[in-house]
């Protein structure tokens, strides 16, 4: 999994951290949790605020039962 795999990361975070309110987290918390997911192979420092925000929003949508169409390839 790489930073561009927004939906896969969001799904993994929703599964690993049930009950978490994604929008209450700081960007560095999102980065650290995403980088700690099993199967994550990208450089943890090679993301930016836009990517982290996309992950956070996709994760929040999953928690709320919505699905986003933002995804990357790997």
Buried (B, 14 or more C-beta within 10 A) or exposed (E): BBBBBBBBBBBBBBEEBEEBEBEEBEBEBBBEBBBEBEEBEBEEEEBEEEBBEBBBBBBBBBBEEEEBEEBBEE
